[in-house]
Amino acid sequence: MIKYKLICKSCELSFDSWFASSQEYDKLKKRNFLNCHNCNSNNVIKTLMAPKLMNKSSDKDYLKNLKTNTVGKKIKEYQKFIKDNFKFVGENFAQEARIIHYSDKKKAKGIYGTASKDEITELKEEGINAEIIPWTKDNRN
Ligand SMILES: [Zn+2]
């Protein structure tokens, strides 16, 4: 998803709009599907950021922060999904993964927990899929 600030050239209204991608914006623009919700004009354009006006180091910091925030947020979402759908088995991950692998998989709930690199390697050798995912500790609690 990408957010653009759009401006209506007819009535000068500016508003934010979300697009799946910059390509989607271009497509909608070409087909005249973008219109101003104030005056209904098709004369709506995307305002351009002016990166040249930013000084280089702050530009870099900005991008770095943006990246960190996005990744951090993704991990948090992922963690929430896992917590909601998987069973936490802590240090017993490798053991529990084997139990699931060698029993009826359809009944088994997914699990998550901690495992050492060696354990993961062993599981892989046995044909058990385990994904290593980044995990951030929530320090707010
Ligand atoms: Zn307008």
Backbone and ligand atoms as CSV (ligand in chain L), in Angstrom:
chain,resi,resn,atom,element,x,y,z
A,1,MET,N,N,0.839,-1.191,0.000
A,1,MET,CA,C,0.000,0.000,0.000
A,1,MET,C,C,0.878,1.246,0.000
A,2,ILE,N,N,0.402,2.218,-0.718
A,2,ILE,CA,C,1.172,3.455,-0.814
A,2,ILE,C,C,0.208,4.631,-0.676
A,3,LYS,N,N,0.645,5.630,0.093
A,3,LYS,CA,C,-0.244,6.767,0.307
A,3,LYS,C,C,0.256,7.966,-0.479
A,4,TYR,N,N,-0.604,8.559,-1.251
A,4,TYR,CA,C,-0.240,9.763,-1.970
A,4,TYR,C,C,-1.107,10.930,-1.518
A,5,LYS,N,N,-0.482,12.075,-1.527
A,5,LYS,CA,C,-1.246,13.297,-1.320
A,5,LYS,C,C,-1.688,13.759,-2.704
A,6,LEU,N,N,-2.978,13.865,-2.877
A,6,LEU,CA,C,-3.485,14.277,-4.183
A,6,LEU,C,C,-4.022,15.695,-4.095
A,7,ILE,N,N,-3.935,16.372,-5.206
A,7,ILE,CA,C,-4.452,17.737,-5.250
A,7,ILE,C,C,-5.379,17.885,-6.450
A,8,CYS,N,N,-6.507,18.494,-6.206
A,8,CYS,CA,C,-7.425,18.784,-7.287
A,8,CYS,C,C,-7.046,20.143,-7.862
A,9,LYS,N,N,-6.737,20.151,-9.150
A,9,LYS,CA,C,-6.305,21.407,-9.766
A,9,LYS,C,C,-7.470,22.361,-9.994
A,10,SER,N,N,-8.684,21.828,-9.980
A,10,SER,CA,C,-9.839,22.696,-10.208
A,10,SER,C,C,-10.230,23.491,-8.962
A,11,CYS,N,N,-10.307,22.796,-7.830
A,11,CYS,CA,C,-10.741,23.524,-6.633
A,11,CYS,C,C,-9.656,23.610,-5.559
A,12,GLU,N,N,-8.475,23.058,-5.885
A,12,GLU,CA,C,-7.319,23.119,-5.000
A,12,GLU,C,C,-7.466,22.360,-3.695
A,13,LEU,N,N,-8.418,21.452,-3.656
A,13,LEU,CA,C,-8.557,20.614,-2.484
A,13,LEU,C,C,-7.415,19.596,-2.475
A,14,SER,N,N,-6.810,19.401,-1.337
A,14,SER,CA,C,-5.806,18.340,-1.273
A,14,SER,C,C,-6.283,17.282,-0.292
A,15,PHE,N,N,-6.037,16.040,-0.651
A,15,PHE,CA,C,-6.472,14.944,0.203
A,15,PHE,C,C,-5.553,13.742,0.036
A,16,ASP,N,N,-5.566,12.865,1.010
A,16,ASP,CA,C,-4.731,11.674,0.960
A,16,ASP,C,C,-5.519,10.506,0.389
A,17,SER,N,N,-4.816,9.682,-0.354
A,17,SER,CA,C,-5.493,8.514,-0.895
A,17,SER,C,C,-4.533,7.336,-0.922
A,18,TRP,N,N,-5.069,6.157,-0.660
A,18,TRP,CA,C,-4.244,4.950,-0.638
A,18,TRP,C,C,-4.357,4.199,-1.958
A,19,PHE,N,N,-3.217,3.665,-2.408
A,19,PHE,CA,C,-3.190,2.846,-3.616
A,19,PHE,C,C,-2.395,1.586,-3.342
A,20,ALA,N,N,-2.736,0.534,-4.060
A,20,ALA,CA,C,-2.018,-0.728,-3.884
A,20,ALA,C,C,-0.550,-0.561,-4.265
A,21,SER,N,N,-0.311,0.257,-5.280
A,21,SER,CA,C,1.056,0.478,-5.743
A,21,SER,C,C,1.083,1.741,-6.577
A,22,SER,N,N,2.278,2.194,-6.941
A,22,SER,CA,C,2.351,3.376,-7.794
A,22,SER,C,C,1.797,3.055,-9.183
A,23,GLN,N,N,1.913,1.781,-9.583
A,23,GLN,CA,C,1.351,1.366,-10.873
A,23,GLN,C,C,-0.174,1.502,-10.868
A,24,GLU,N,N,-0.761,1.147,-9.719
A,24,GLU,CA,C,-2.216,1.254,-9.632
A,24,GLU,C,C,-2.645,2.711,-9.793
A,25,TYR,N,N,-1.892,3.598,-9.166
A,25,TYR,CA,C,-2.201,5.026,-9.297
A,25,TYR,C,C,-2.182,5.431,-10.770
A,26,ASP,N,N,-1.090,5.007,-11.461
A,26,ASP,CA,C,-0.947,5.366,-12.875
A,26,ASP,C,C,-2.112,4.843,-13.714
A,27,LYS,N,N,-2.516,3.617,-13.407
A,27,LYS,CA,C,-3.616,3.000,-14.141
A,27,LYS,C,C,-4.922,3.786,-13.945
A,28,LEU,N,N,-5.217,4.082,-12.685
A,28,LEU,CA,C,-6.445,4.820,-12.374
A,28,LEU,C,C,-6.433,6.204,-13.003
A,29,LYS,N,N,-5.250,6.812,-12.967
A,29,LYS,CA,C,-5.097,8.152,-13.504
A,29,LYS,C,C,-5.363,8.139,-15.011
A,30,LYS,N,N,-4.768,7.158,-15.706
A,30,LYS,CA,C,-4.926,7.025,-17.155
A,30,LYS,C,C,-6.393,6.849,-17.549
A,31,ARG,N,N,-7.102,6.075,-16.761
A,31,ARG,CA,C,-8.506,5.805,-17.093
A,31,ARG,C,C,-9.458,6.873,-16.556
A,32,ASN,N,N,-8.870,7.917,-15.971
A,32,ASN,CA,C,-9.677,8.993,-15.397
A,32,ASN,C,C,-10.586,8.531,-14.254
A,33,PHE,N,N,-10.099,7.547,-13.518
A,33,PHE,CA,C,-10.869,7.058,-12.385
A,33,PHE,C,C,-10.607,7.854,-11.106
A,34,LEU,N,N,-9.658,8.765,-11.199
A,34,LEU,CA,C,-9.383,9.573,-10.022
A,34,LEU,C,C,-10.201,10.844,-10.124
A,35,ASN,N,N,-11.066,11.048,-9.164
A,35,ASN,CA,C,-11.724,12.347,-9.193
A,35,ASN,C,C,-11.854,12.968,-7.808
A,36,CYS,N,N,-12.025,14.246,-7.849
A,36,CYS,CA,C,-12.085,15.022,-6.629
A,36,CYS,C,C,-13.452,14.802,-5.978
A,37,HIS,N,N,-13.441,14.500,-4.676
A,37,HIS,CA,C,-14.733,14.265,-4.026
A,37,HIS,C,C,-15.446,15.558,-3.659
A,38,ASN,N,N,-14.789,16.660,-3.934
A,38,ASN,CA,C,-15.420,17.952,-3.674
A,38,ASN,C,C,-16.135,18.491,-4.914
A,39,CYS,N,N,-15.396,18.576,-6.042
A,39,CYS,CA,C,-15.989,19.153,-7.246
A,39,CYS,C,C,-16.134,18.136,-8.373
A,40,ASN,N,N,-15.726,16.880,-8.091
A,40,ASN,CA,C,-15.885,15.796,-9.048
A,40,ASN,C,C,-15.040,15.952,-10.313
A,41,SER,N,N,-14.082,16.817,-10.277
A,41,SER,CA,C,-13.224,17.014,-11.438
A,41,SER,C,C,-12.235,15.854,-11.556
A,42,ASN,N,N,-11.846,15.534,-12.797
A,42,ASN,CA,C,-10.823,14.512,-13.013
A,42,ASN,C,C,-9.429,15.105,-12.989
A,43,ASN,N,N,-9.388,16.359,-12.776
A,43,ASN,CA,C,-8.117,17.069,-12.809
A,43,ASN,C,C,-7.360,16.924,-11.485
A,44,VAL,N,N,-7.170,15.684,-11.103
A,44,VAL,CA,C,-6.532,15.399,-9.826
A,44,VAL,C,C,-5.117,14.893,-10.075
A,45,ILE,N,N,-4.163,15.480,-9.396
A,45,ILE,CA,C,-2.789,15.023,-9.575
A,45,ILE,C,C,-2.153,14.684,-8.240
A,46,LYS,N,N,-1.143,13.871,-8.330
A,46,LYS,CA,C,-0.378,13.465,-7.160
A,46,LYS,C,C,0.651,14.549,-6.888
A,47,THR,N,N,0.754,14.994,-5.677
A,47,THR,CA,C,1.793,15.977,-5.379
A,47,THR,C,C,3.102,15.236,-5.182
A,48,LEU,N,N,4.143,15.799,-5.692
A,48,LEU,CA,C,5.417,15.110,-5.619
A,48,LEU,C,C,6.203,15.550,-4.397
A,49,MET,N,N,6.840,14.584,-3.792
A,49,MET,CA,C,7.755,14.901,-2.708
A,49,MET,C,C,8.952,15.594,-3.343
A,50,ALA,N,N,9.646,16.386,-2.588
A,50,ALA,CA,C,10.811,17.052,-3.134
A,50,ALA,C,C,12.049,16.625,-2.360
A,51,PRO,N,N,12.539,15.446,-2.655
A,51,PRO,CA,C,13.653,14.908,-1.867
A,51,PRO,C,C,14.905,15.759,-1.963
A,52,LYS,N,N,15.025,16.527,-3.063
A,52,LYS,CA,C,16.221,17.351,-3.215
A,52,LYS,C,C,16.266,18.477,-2.186
A,53,LEU,N,N,15.128,18.804,-1.654
A,53,LEU,CA,C,15.092,19.875,-0.659
A,53,LEU,C,C,15.530,19.385,0.725
A,54,MET,N,N,15.526,18.093,0.877
A,54,MET,CA,C,15.942,17.559,2.166
A,54,MET,C,C,17.452,17.428,2.174
A,55,ASN,N,N,18.061,17.657,3.317
A,55,ASN,CA,C,19.499,17.459,3.287
A,55,ASN,C,C,19.812,15.980,3.408
A,56,LYS,N,N,20.913,15.590,2.867
A,56,LYS,CA,C,21.216,14.181,2.680
A,56,LYS,C,C,21.134,13.327,3.944
A,57,SER,N,N,21.715,13.810,5.043
A,57,SER,CA,C,21.775,12.948,6.216
A,57,SER,C,C,20.394,12.750,6.841
A,58,SER,N,N,19.602,13.813,6.869
A,58,SER,CA,C,18.273,13.664,7.458
A,58,SER,C,C,17.411,12.777,6.563
A,59,ASP,N,N,17.691,12.846,5.274
A,59,ASP,CA,C,17.001,12.008,4.317
A,59,ASP,C,C,17.272,10.542,4.648
A,60,LYS,N,N,18.513,10.231,4.873
A,60,LYS,CA,C,18.920,8.871,5.210
A,60,LYS,C,C,18.273,8.428,6.513
A,61,ASP,N,N,18.327,9.297,7.516
A,61,ASP,CA,C,17.733,8.959,8.812
A,61,ASP,C,C,16.249,8.684,8.660
A,62,TYR,N,N,15.629,9.511,7.845
A,62,TYR,CA,C,14.197,9.366,7.635
A,62,TYR,C,C,13.887,7.993,7.051
A,63,LEU,N,N,14.646,7.627,6.025
A,63,LEU,CA,C,14.427,6.330,5.380
A,63,LEU,C,C,14.717,5.182,6.337
A,64,LYS,N,N,15.757,5.353,7.122
A,64,LYS,CA,C,16.153,4.318,8.066
A,64,LYS,C,C,15.037,4.112,9.093
A,65,ASN,N,N,14.540,5.217,9.630
A,65,ASN,CA,C,13.454,5.127,10.606
A,65,ASN,C,C,12.220,4.476,10.006
A,66,LEU,N,N,11.938,4.896,8.791
A,66,LEU,CA,C,10.759,4.373,8.107
A,66,LEU,C,C,10.869,2.858,7.961
A,67,LYS,N,N,12.049,2.419,7.544
A,67,LYS,CA,C,12.297,1.007,7.345
A,67,LYS,C,C,12.177,0.242,8.657
A,68,THR,N,N,12.810,0.754,9.689
A,68,THR,CA,C,12.778,0.092,10.989
A,68,THR,C,C,11.350,-0.018,11.488
A,69,ASN,N,N,10.618,1.074,11.363
A,69,ASN,CA,C,9.234,1.062,11.824
A,69,ASN,C,C,8.383,0.050,11.077
A,70,THR,N,N,8.575,0.012,9.766
A,70,THR,CA,C,7.776,-0.901,8.958
A,70,THR,C,C,8.088,-2.345,9.315
A,71,VAL,N,N,9.371,-2.647,9.398
A,71,VAL,CA,C,9.770,-4.014,9.724
A,71,VAL,C,C,9.283,-4.375,11.130
A,72,GLY,N,N,9.466,-3.455,12.048
A,72,GLY,CA,C,9.026,-3.708,13.419
A,72,GLY,C,C,7.544,-3.986,13.480
A,73,LYS,N,N,6.780,-3.237,12.716
A,73,LYS,CA,C,5.341,-3.395,12.712
A,73,LYS,C,C,4.946,-4.742,12.114
A,74,LYS,N,N,5.621,-5.094,11.022
A,74,LYS,CA,C,5.367,-6.388,10.371
A,74,LYS,C,C,5.618,-7.537,11.344
A,75,ILE,N,N,6.726,-7.444,12.061
A,75,ILE,CA,C,7.067,-8.504,13.010
A,75,ILE,C,C,5.996,-8.596,14.087
A,76,LYS,N,N,5.561,-7.455,14.577
A,76,LYS,CA,C,4.514,-7.428,15.603
A,76,LYS,C,C,3.226,-8.086,15.100
A,77,GLU,N,N,2.867,-7.775,13.857
A,77,GLU,CA,C,1.659,-8.374,13.274
A,77,GLU,C,C,1.811,-9.884,13.158
A,78,TYR,N,N,2.992,-10.278,12.726
A,78,TYR,CA,C,3.306,-11.680,12.554
A,78,TYR,C,C,3.243,-12.399,13.904
A,79,GLN,N,N,3.803,-11.754,14.907
A,79,GLN,CA,C,3.790,-12.334,16.243
A,79,GLN,C,C,2.376,-12.519,16.746
A,80,LYS,N,N,1.548,-11.527,16.494
A,80,LYS,CA,C,0.176,-11.600,16.956
A,80,LYS,C,C,-0.532,-12.772,16.280
A,81,PHE,N,N,-0.301,-12.904,14.990
A,81,PHE,CA,C,-0.900,-13.998,14.236
A,81,PHE,C,C,-0.470,-15.344,14.819
A,82,ILE,N,N,0.807,-15.450,15.068
A,82,ILE,CA,C,1.338,-16.708,15.599
A,82,ILE,C,C,0.771,-16.989,16.984
A,83,LYS,N,N,0.737,-15.979,17.826
A,83,LYS,CA,C,0.211,-16.149,19.182
A,83,LYS,C,C,-1.250,-16.589,19.160
A,84,ASP,N,N,-2.004,-16.044,18.197
A,84,ASP,CA,C,-3.424,-16.373,18.109
A,84,ASP,C,C,-3.669,-17.771,17.551
A,85,ASN,N,N,-2.776,-18.228,16.709
A,85,ASN,CA,C,-3.053,-19.460,15.973
A,85,ASN,C,C,-2.169,-20.651,16.324
A,86,PHE,N,N,-1.106,-20.389,17.059
A,86,PHE,CA,C,-0.179,-21.468,17.336
A,86,PHE,C,C,-0.039,-21.680,18.841
A,87,LYS,N,N,0.411,-22.871,19.155
A,87,LYS,CA,C,0.599,-23.217,20.558
A,87,LYS,C,C,2.047,-22.933,20.946
A,88,PHE,N,N,2.229,-22.233,22.053
A,88,PHE,CA,C,3.574,-21.935,22.496
A,88,PHE,C,C,4.146,-23.115,23.266
A,89,VAL,N,N,5.303,-23.603,22.850
A,89,VAL,CA,C,5.882,-24.763,23.512
A,89,VAL,C,C,7.253,-24.460,24.118
A,90,GLY,N,N,7.643,-23.202,24.019
A,90,GLY,CA,C,8.892,-22.782,24.648
A,90,GLY,C,C,10.096,-23.586,24.187
A,91,GLU,N,N,10.884,-24.036,25.149
A,91,GLU,CA,C,12.124,-24.745,24.853
A,91,GLU,C,C,11.890,-26.135,24.253
A,92,ASN,N,N,10.664,-26.625,24.362
A,92,ASN,CA,C,10.377,-27.970,23.864
A,92,ASN,C,C,10.070,-28.015,22.379
A,93,PHE,N,N,10.416,-26.941,21.690
A,93,PHE,CA,C,10.019,-26.834,20.292
A,93,PHE,C,C,10.399,-28.058,19.455
A,94,ALA,N,N,11.675,-28.447,19.516
A,94,ALA,CA,C,12.160,-29.544,18.671
A,94,ALA,C,C,11.391,-30.827,18.972
A,95,GLN,N,N,11.206,-31.087,20.239
A,95,GLN,CA,C,10.496,-32.289,20.686
A,95,GLN,C,C,9.048,-32.286,20.202
A,96,GLU,N,N,8.377,-31.167,20.426
A,96,GLU,CA,C,6.969,-31.042,20.026
A,96,GLU,C,C,6.817,-31.141,18.510
A,97,ALA,N,N,7.779,-30.574,17.790
A,97,ALA,CA,C,7.728,-30.611,16.333
A,97,ALA,C,C,7.803,-32.050,15.848
A,98,ARG,N,N,8.626,-32.855,16.526
A,98,ARG,CA,C,8.737,-34.280,16.162
A,98,ARG,C,C,7.425,-35.001,16.439
A,99,ILE,N,N,6.831,-34.720,17.591
A,99,ILE,CA,C,5.566,-35.373,17.950
A,99,ILE,C,C,4.527,-35.113,16.867
A,100,ILE,N,N,4.439,-33.827,16.441
A,100,ILE,CA,C,3.471,-33.471,15.408
A,100,ILE,C,C,3.808,-34.182,14.105
A,101,HIS,N,N,5.093,-34.154,13.765
A,101,HIS,CA,C,5.528,-34.726,12.494
A,101,HIS,C,C,5.212,-36.220,12.410
A,102,TYR,N,N,5.381,-36.928,13.506
A,102,TYR,CA,C,5.192,-38.371,13.476
A,102,TYR,C,C,3.783,-38.797,13.896
A,103,SER,N,N,2.922,-37.834,14.175
A,103,SER,CA,C,1.553,-38.213,14.507
A,103,SER,C,C,0.608,-37.689,13.425
A,104,ASP,N,N,-0.643,-37.648,13.710
A,104,ASP,CA,C,-1.618,-37.193,12.729
A,104,ASP,C,C,-1.540,-35.677,12.572
A,105,LYS,N,N,-0.986,-35.271,11.448
A,105,LYS,CA,C,-0.728,-33.841,11.269
A,105,LYS,C,C,-1.983,-32.997,11.165
A,106,LYS,N,N,-3.049,-33.610,10.652
A,106,LYS,CA,C,-4.267,-32.821,10.456
A,106,LYS,C,C,-4.840,-32.306,11.766
A,107,LYS,N,N,-4.662,-33.115,12.812
A,107,LYS,CA,C,-5.228,-32.716,14.105
A,107,LYS,C,C,-4.344,-31.706,14.826
A,108,ALA,N,N,-3.090,-31.709,14.455
A,108,ALA,CA,C,-2.141,-30.907,15.228
A,108,ALA,C,C,-2.295,-29.413,14.970
A,109,LYS,N,N,-2.154,-28.687,16.017
A,109,LYS,CA,C,-2.141,-27.242,15.917
A,109,LYS,C,C,-0.686,-26.840,15.679
A,110,GLY,N,N,-0.480,-25.756,14.967
A,110,GLY,CA,C,0.886,-25.291,14.772
A,110,GLY,C,C,1.510,-24.912,16.111
A,111,ILE,N,N,2.798,-24.978,16.143
A,111,ILE,CA,C,3.472,-24.627,17.395
A,111,ILE,C,C,4.543,-23.575,17.145
A,112,TYR,N,N,4.910,-22.896,18.186
A,112,TYR,CA,C,6.084,-22.032,18.105
A,112,TYR,C,C,6.824,-22.070,19.423
A,113,GLY,N,N,8.065,-21.807,19.352
A,113,GLY,CA,C,8.881,-21.857,20.562
A,113,GLY,C,C,10.313,-21.570,20.200
A,114,THR,N,N,11.199,-21.912,21.075
A,114,THR,CA,C,12.596,-21.637,20.802
A,114,THR,C,C,13.346,-22.934,20.543
A,115,ALA,N,N,14.305,-22.844,19.655
A,115,ALA,CA,C,15.136,-24.005,19.351
A,115,ALA,C,C,16.517,-23.499,18.971
A,116,SER,N,N,17.498,-24.324,19.213
A,116,SER,CA,C,18.854,-23.925,18.838
A,116,SER,C,C,19.051,-24.192,17.352
A,117,LYS,N,N,20.114,-23.628,16.805
A,117,LYS,CA,C,20.416,-23.835,15.384
A,117,LYS,C,C,20.612,-25.306,15.091
A,118,ASP,N,N,21.266,-25.999,16.002
A,118,ASP,CA,C,21.510,-27.433,15.811
A,118,ASP,C,C,20.196,-28.199,15.747
A,119,GLU,N,N,19.301,-27.834,16.639
A,119,GLU,CA,C,17.996,-28.512,16.658
A,119,GLU,C,C,17.249,-28.311,15.344
A,120,ILE,N,N,17.304,-27.072,14.841
A,120,ILE,CA,C,16.639,-26.769,13.568
A,120,ILE,C,C,17.252,-27.618,12.449
A,121,THR,N,N,18.581,-27.693,12.446
A,121,THR,CA,C,19.267,-28.495,11.427
A,121,THR,C,C,18.825,-29.946,11.513
A,122,GLU,N,N,18.776,-30.486,12.708
A,122,GLU,CA,C,18.344,-31.868,12.904
A,122,GLU,C,C,16.923,-32.089,12.390
A,123,LEU,N,N,16.042,-31.149,12.726
A,123,LEU,CA,C,14.649,-31.254,12.280
A,123,LEU,C,C,14.587,-31.284,10.763
A,124,LYS,N,N,15.378,-30.417,10.136
A,124,LYS,CA,C,15.380,-30.352,8.670
A,124,LYS,C,C,15.834,-31.675,8.075
A,125,GLU,N,N,16.840,-32.282,8.713
A,125,GLU,CA,C,17.358,-33.572,8.229
A,125,GLU,C,C,16.289,-34.660,8.324
A,126,GLU,N,N,15.404,-34.514,9.286
A,126,GLU,CA,C,14.330,-35.483,9.444
A,126,GLU,C,C,13.127,-35.146,8.562
A,127,GLY,N,N,13.256,-34.078,7.797
A,127,GLY,CA,C,12.176,-33.684,6.902
A,127,GLY,C,C,11.078,-32.890,7.595
A,128,ILE,N,N,11.415,-32.307,8.729
A,128,ILE,CA,C,10.422,-31.500,9.450
A,128,ILE,C,C,10.692,-30.030,9.148
A,129,ASN,N,N,9.663,-29.372,8.684
A,129,ASN,CA,C,9.835,-27.968,8.348
A,129,ASN,C,C,9.756,-27.077,9.571
A,130,ALA,N,N,10.754,-26.278,9.757
A,130,ALA,CA,C,10.714,-25.285,10.820
A,130,ALA,C,C,11.218,-23.975,10.252
A,131,GLU,N,N,10.512,-22.938,10.526
A,131,GLU,CA,C,10.913,-21.631,10.038
A,131,GLU,C,C,11.527,-20.841,11.175
A,132,ILE,N,N,12.622,-20.187,10.858
A,132,ILE,CA,C,13.181,-19.274,11.854
A,132,ILE,C,C,12.600,-17.902,11.562
A,133,ILE,N,N,11.970,-17.307,12.541
A,133,ILE,CA,C,11.388,-15.994,12.309
A,133,ILE,C,C,11.964,-14.993,13.292
A,134,PRO,N,N,12.081,-13.768,12.848
A,134,PRO,CA,C,12.569,-12.743,13.772
A,134,PRO,C,C,11.530,-12.495,14.863
A,135,TRP,N,N,11.976,-12.305,16.053
A,135,TRP,CA,C,11.050,-12.138,17.162
A,135,TRP,C,C,11.526,-10.984,18.014
A,136,THR,N,N,10.660,-10.025,18.224
A,136,THR,CA,C,11.067,-8.934,19.095
A,136,THR,C,C,10.325,-9.055,20.411
A,137,LYS,N,N,11.038,-8.805,21.470
A,137,LYS,CA,C,10.413,-8.887,22.781
A,137,LYS,C,C,9.627,-7.606,23.037
A,138,ASP,N,N,8.439,-7.802,23.533
A,138,ASP,CA,C,7.625,-6.652,23.885
A,138,ASP,C,C,8.000,-6.209,25.287
A,139,ASN,N,N,8.653,-5.081,25.367
A,139,ASN,CA,C,9.161,-4.645,26.674
A,139,ASN,C,C,8.161,-3.787,27.452
A,140,ARG,N,N,7.032,-3.554,26.818
A,140,ARG,CA,C,6.101,-2.631,27.462
A,140,ARG,C,C,5.383,-3.256,28.657
A,141,ASN,N,N,5.330,-4.581,28.693
A,141,ASN,CA,C,4.649,-5.233,29.813
A,141,ASN,C,C,5.608,-5.470,30.976
L,1,ZN,ZN,ZN,-11.976,19.591,-6.746
